[in-house]
Amino acid sequence: MDIRAGVKLPARREDISLHTRDGLTLVGELALPADTEPVATLVTLHPLPTAGGFMDSHIIRKAAARLPALAQLAVLRFNFRGVSSPRGTSEGTFGEGEAERYDLAAAMDLVAQRALPHPWLLGWSFGSEVVLKYGLEHPIDGAILLSPPLHRTSDAEVAAWAGSGTRLVAVIPELDDYLRPEAAARRFASVPEIELVNVPDGRHLWVGENQTRRVLSEVVERLNPAALPLPTEWTG
């Protein structure tokens, strides 16, 4: 079976609820390897809610559908406050990237409660700004920024990652609508240890199977490189 857009590979999938410190309940899903314990954990933060971002935004949905089976990763995805998906609606209203601090904290509370190993954050677009602003408040191995626009992130919040001891990776599409490689190099210059991954022909939304595979491979290279290259067919 070819591994393409609609394919969902075997995993232990559980609908979960996250409880924020300001009293909201968020909806989400935790996907674990079907027959083994995870070697690392990917906590995903979706794109801008007011532009249609939700826990089923395609890269995040495909990470949950594929990576537990292909790379032995736990994948946690959830709707930010006020966001709806087929899983349900998270309580609250859009917080402009400020109140979402509590949403991230609720996700990390679940990671701690479940003793999920080696957590990494993956923030896509708006989600990357929540990561940059608040990710260092939590015990994480690293963070991956996918198409970071840096609209809501201050220079001081970016610079705080320098010398933090937490790995930071930014995957920058060559043809991004908001932040292209040359501008990204300038904006992240205050973090000399950042890994800037410039993707030729990449676009903000990463549409198409080739771009999806590129993104998921960049994730796996950091969390479980022994699982590379990711297969294109499933024979399990």
Secondary structure, DSSP 8 states (H G I E B T S, - for coil): -B--TT-----EEEEEEEE-TTS-EEEEEEEE-SSS--SEEEEEE-S-GGGT--TTSHHHHHHHHHHHHHH-EEEEEE--TT-EETTEE-SS---TTTTHHHHHHHHHHHHHHTT-SSEEEEEETHHHHHHHHHGGGS--SEEEEES---SS--HHHHHTTTTSSSEEEEEEETT-SS--HHHHHHHTTT-TT-EEEEETT--TT--SHHHHHHHHHHHHHHH-GGG-S--SB---
